[in-house]
Amino acid sequence: MILTTTPSIEGKNITGYIGIVTGEVITGVNFVKDFFAGIRDFVGGRSQSYEEELIRAKNEALYELETRAKQMGANAVVGVDIDYEVLGQNGSMLMVSASGTAVTIE
């Protein structure tokens, strides 16, 4: 299945627009990661543990998007958009959502 941020797929004809499709992941951020990320914030540098968590959550959201698009009968998704949001009172939850238009292509 092709997932693309563009509204069309070069070299492919869109034969049908099925509808909006989404994939969402909400994950908790663990205390140890928070602690070491706080130290990184204080001394500077990148937080590898948070970056890995963001990548994992993004990949899971895209997998959900693809799975739902297949269930709808699509073989591609165009106009994919990925959003990140921090949830919870202490910002201890991360939500990643992916959305796009499920389509059929030749």
C-alpha positions, 0 to 999 in steps of 0.5 A: 500500500502506498501512503503519501503526503501528496494529493496524488501519486505520480504515475498512478491514476486514482480510480476512486475516493473511499473516504477519510481514514485515521490511525491513532496511538496514545502512549504513556511516557515512563518515569525513567525516560522523563527523568533522563530527558529532564537531565538532558534538558538541563545540560543540553542535548537530544533525548534519544529515549523520547525520539525513539518513543516518537518514532515508535508511536508514529510507525504504529499510527501509520500502521493503524491508518494502513490497516483501516484503509485496507479494511475500507477497500483502499490500496493507497492513502493520499494527503497523509498528515501526522499530528503529535499532541501531549496529553494528561495533567503532567504531559505524561501521555503522547498521542500521535494521529495520522489521517488521510484519504483512502483511495483506489489506484490502478 
